């Protein structure tokens, strides 16, 4: 928190409002990433541990497009979205399809291997130092009441919320979404009703990559990217996914807000080292008190 104009310390309501804004922004990104992980979970019935590395890959792709072609970080989403979709399809065909009818833990172990491969490739290609993309537009700050908001953060907050709600709407209110839920819950019965199960699974899996890629593009203007950041994002997404109830899309949105606000507030009050434990404390408490998460059901919604 910066000192207010005239050297005065910010009032408590300003601090609270600023923390809420930063927490909601962080939570929107967590929710978007967890939403993508929810889609992947609906296909494989296990967590894909390399999901955070997909976000990191998207950030590096945006960084490269910015440096080579001078594309604005948000314009890079036009190219990154199909790139992530194609990467998701490739991963499904090569790594998931051969083991889809076996123990889901096999794919989890494959995901662990992909973490090490992708992280080492990013390290070799870009080094270990954090790198950022800054433009006059994304670093601009504006006052909204008591809140000092960066333009990039505002866009991340609005776009993250909008994409989560839009994804939930598609899943719940469209025939395509009902087909996705049918495949997620009972693929054998879905096939009897004429749904092309394998094609739908591939699409849903790739859509999870797309959401992770968009999340990476949204945070690129105000977050540095480095090769080993993916695992921490995956861990936060797993916490959000579990707290909001595994497989529940709207639960991920709510849990993302809770974890984002808790992380930001605890970082302000206790410092970053102590605050790192807060999401895990929430995670453990929810597992003890509400083993099925805040929304109770483990079915995809």
C-alpha positions in Angstrom: 0.0 0.0 0.0 1.5 3.4 -1.0 1.4 6.5 1.0 -1.5 8.7 0.1 -1.2 12.2 -1.3 0.2 14.8 1.0 2.2 12.2 3.0 -0.9 10.9 4.9 -1.2 7.3 5.6 -4.2 5.6 3.9 -7.3 5.2 6.0 -8.4 1.7 7.0 -11.3 1.7 4.6 -8.9 2.4 1.8 -6.6 -0.4 2.9 -9.6 -2.8 3.1 -10.9 -1.8 -0.3 -7.5 -2.1 -1.9 -6.9 -5.5 -0.4 -10.4 -6.7 -1.6 -9.6 -5.5 -5.1 -6.3 -7.2 -5.2 -7.7 -10.3 -3.7 -10.6 -10.5 -6.1 -8.2 -10.0 -9.0 -6.0 -12.8 -7.8 -9.1 -14.9 -7.1 -10.4 -14.4 -10.6 -7.2 -15.8 -12.1 -7.2 -18.7 -9.7 -10.8 -19.4 -10.5 -10.2 -19.3 -14.3 -7.2 -21.7 -13.9 -9.2 -24.0 -11.6 -12.1 -23.8 -14.1 -9.8 -25.2 -16.8 -8.6 -27.8 -14.4 -12.3 -28.7 -13.7 -12.8 -29.4 -17.4 -9.8 -31.6 -17.5 -10.9 -33.4 -14.3 -14.3 -34.1 -15.9 -12.6 -36.1 -18.6 -9.8 -37.9 -16.8 -11.3 -38.0 -13.2 -7.9 -36.9 -11.8 -6.1 -33.6 -11.4 -3.7 -32.7 -14.3 -0.6 -31.6 -12.3 1.0 -29.8 -15.3 -1.9 -27.3 -15.6 0.0 -24.5 -14.1 2.8 -25.1 -16.6 0.3 -24.6 -19.4 -0.3 -21.1 -18.0 3.5 -20.5 -17.8 3.9 -21.7 -21.5 1.2 -19.3 -22.5 3.0 -16.4 -20.7 6.2 -17.3 -22.5 4.4 -17.5 -25.8 3.0 -14.0 -25.2 6.4 -12.7 -24.2 7.9 -14.1 -27.4 5.2 -12.6 -29.6 5.7 -9.2 -27.9 9.4 -9.2 -28.4 9.5 -10.6 -31.9 6.4 -8.9 -33.5 5.7 -6.2 -30.9 2.2 -7.5 -30.3 0.3 -6.1 -27.3 0.0 -8.7 -24.5 -3.8 -8.8 -25.0 -3.6 -9.1 -28.8 -1.4 -12.2 -28.3 -4.5 -14.1 -27.0 -5.7 -14.2 -30.6 -2.8 -16.5 -31.4 -2.3 -18.1 -28.0 -5.8 -19.4 -27.8 -5.7 -21.7 -30.9 -2.1 -22.6 -29.9 -3.2 -23.8 -26.4 -6.2 -25.6 -28.0 -3.9 -27.4 -30.4 -1.5 -28.2 -27.5 -4.4 -29.6 -25.5 -5.5 -31.8 -28.4 -2.0 -33.1 -28.9 -1.6 -34.0 -25.2 -5.0 -35.8 -25.3 -4.1 -37.8 -28.4 -0.5 -38.6 -27.3 -0.7 -39.0 -23.5 -4.3 -39.4 -22.4 -6.1 -41.4 -25.1 -3.8 -44.5 -24.7 -4.4 -44.7 -20.9 -8.0 -43.3 -20.7 -9.5 -46.7 -19.8 -6.9 -47.4 -17.2 -6.2 -46.2 -13.7 -6.4 -42.3 -13.7 -3.2 -42.2 -11.6 -1.3 -43.3 -14.7 -2.2 -40.0 -16.4 -1.4 -38.1 -13.2 2.1 -39.6 -13.3 2.4 -38.6 -16.9 1.5 -35.1 -15.9 4.3 -35.1 -13.4 6.7 -36.0 -16.1 5.4 -33.3 -18.3 6.1 -30.8 -15.6 9.8 -31.6 -15.5 10.1 -31.6 -19.3 8.3 -28.3 -19.9 10.1 -26.6 -17.0 13.5 -27.6 -18.3 12.6 -26.5 -21.9 11.5 -23.1 -20.6 14.7 -22.8 -18.5 16.9 -23.6 -21.5 14.9 -21.3 -23.8 14.5 -18.3 -21.5 16.8 -18.7 -18.5 15.8 -18.8 -14.9 15.3 -15.0 -14.3 11.8 -13.6 -14.1 10.8 -11.6 -17.2 8.0 -9.2 -17.7 6.0 -7.4 -20.4 5.1 -3.8 -19.7 3.3 -1.3 -21.9 2.0 2.2 -21.1 -1.5 1.0 -21.2 -1.2 -2.0 -18.8 0.9 -0.1 -16.2 -1.4 2.8 -16.1 -3.1 3.3 -12.7 -6.5 4.8 -12.1 -8.5 5.8 -9.0 -11.8 4.1 -8.4 -13.1 5.5 -5.2 -10.6 4.5 -2.5 -8.9 1.9 -4.8 -5.8 2.5 -6.9 -6.2 0.0 -9.7 -3.8 -0.9 -12.4 -5.4 -1.2 -15.9 -4.0 -4.7 -16.3 -5.4 -5.8 -13.0 -8.8 -4.4 -13.9 -8.9 -6.2 -17.2 -7.8 -9.5 -15.5 -10.5 -9.1 -12.9 -13.3 -8.3 -15.4 -12.2 -10.9 -18.0 -11.6 -13.6 -15.4 -15.1 -13.2 -13.9 -16.7 -12.9 -17.3 -15.1 -16.1 -18.7 -15.9 -18.1 -15.6 -19.6 -17.0 -15.7 -19.7 -17.6 -19.5 -18.2 -21.1 -19.1 -20.7 -21.9 -16.4 -23.6 -20.7 -18.6 -22.4 -22.8 -21.5 -22.2 -25.9 -19.3 -25.6 -25.4 -17.7 -27.8 -23.7 -20.2 -26.8 -25.0 -23.6 -27.3 -28.4 -25.3 -23.6 -28.5 -26.0 -23.0 -28.1 -22.2 -25.4 -30.8 -21.4 -23.5 -33.1 -23.8 -20.3 -32.2 -22.0 -21.8 -33.1 -18.6 -23.3 -36.3 -20.0 -19.9 -37.4 -21.2 -18.3 -36.4 -17.9 -20.8 -38.3 -15.8 -21.7 -41.3 -17.9 -19.7 -41.7 -21.1 -21.1 -45.1 -21.8 -24.7 -43.8 -21.8 -23.8 -40.7 -23.7 -22.5 -42.9 -26.5 -25.8 -44.6 -26.7 -27.5 -41.2 -27.3 -25.3 -40.5 -30.3 -22.7 -38.3 -28.6 -19.2 -38.8 -30.1 -17.6 -39.4 -26.7 -14.0 -39.4 -27.7 -14.3 -36.2 -29.8 -16.1 -34.5 -26.9 -13.5 -35.6 -24.4 -10.7 -34.2 -26.6 -12.5 -30.9 -27.1 -13.2 -30.5 -23.3 -9.6 -31.4 -22.5 -8.3 -28.8 -25.0 -10.8 -26.2 -23.7 -9.1 -26.6 -20.2 -5.8 -25.7 -21.8 -7.4 -22.7 -23.5 -8.7 -21.3 -20.1 -5.2 -21.8 -18.6 -3.7 -20.0 -21.6 -6.1 -17.1 -21.3 -5.3 -16.8 -17.6 -1.6 -16.6 -18.5 -2.2 -13.9 -21.1 -4.2 -11.9 -18.5 -1.5 -11.9 -15.8 1.4 -11.4 -18.2 1.2 -7.6 -18.1 1.6 -7.4 -14.3 3.3 -10.7 -13.3 6.8 -11.8 -14.1 7.2 -15.2 -15.7 9.8 -17.8 -14.9 10.2 -21.5 -15.7 9.3 -22.9 -12.3 6.2 -20.9 -11.5 3.8 -23.4 -12.9 3.8 -25.8 -9.9 2.8 -23.0 -7.5 -0.1 -22.1 -9.8 -1.2 -25.7 -10.0 -1.1 -26.1 -6.2 -3.3 -23.0 -5.8 -5.7 -24.3 -8.5 -5.9 -27.6 -6.7 -6.8 -25.8 -3.4 -9.5 -23.8 -5.2 -10.8 -26.9 -7.0 -11.0 -28.9 -3.7 -12.4 -26.1 -1.6 -15.1 -25.2 -4.2 -15.9 -29.0 -4.6 -14.1 -31.1 -7.1 -15.8 -30.9 -10.5 -18.1 -27.9 -9.5 -17.4 -25.0 -11.9 -19.3 -22.3 -10.0 -17.7 -23.6 -6.8 -14.3 -22.9 -8.3 -15.3 -19.3 -8.9 -16.4 -18.8 -5.3 -13.4 -20.6 -3.8 -11.1 -18.6 -6.0 -12.4 -15.4 -4.5 -12.1 -16.8 -1.0 -8.5 -18.0 -1.5 -7.5 -14.8 -3.4 -8.8 -12.5 -0.7 -7.3 -14.6 2.1 -3.9 -14.7 0.4 -3.8 -11.0 -0.3 -5.0 -10.0 3.2 -2.6 -12.4 5.0 0.3 -11.2 2.8 -0.4 -7.6 4.0 -0.8 -8.6 7.6 1.9 -11.3 8.0 4.3 -10.9 5.2 4.8 -13.2 2.2 6.6 -16.0 4.0 3.9 -16.6 6.6 1.1 -15.8 4.2 2.1 -18.6 1.9 0.7 -21.1 4.5 -2.7 -19.5 4.7 -4.3 -21.1 1.6 -3.1 -24.5 2.8 -4.5 -24.0 6.2 -7.9 -23.2 4.6 -7.5 -26.3 2.4 -6.8 -28.6 5.4 -9.7 -27.1 7.4 -12.2 -27.6 4.5 -11.0 -31.2 4.1 -11.6 -31.9 7.8 -14.9 -30.0 8.2 -16.4 -30.3 4.7 -14.7 -33.3 3.0 -16.8 -32.7 -0.2 -16.0 -29.0 -0.4 -18.2 -25.9 0.1 -20.8 -27.1 -2.5 -21.1 -30.7 -1.3 -21.3 -32.7 -4.6 -18.5 -34.0 -6.6 -20.4 -34.2 -9.8 -19.4 -31.9 -12.6 -21.6 -28.8 -12.8 
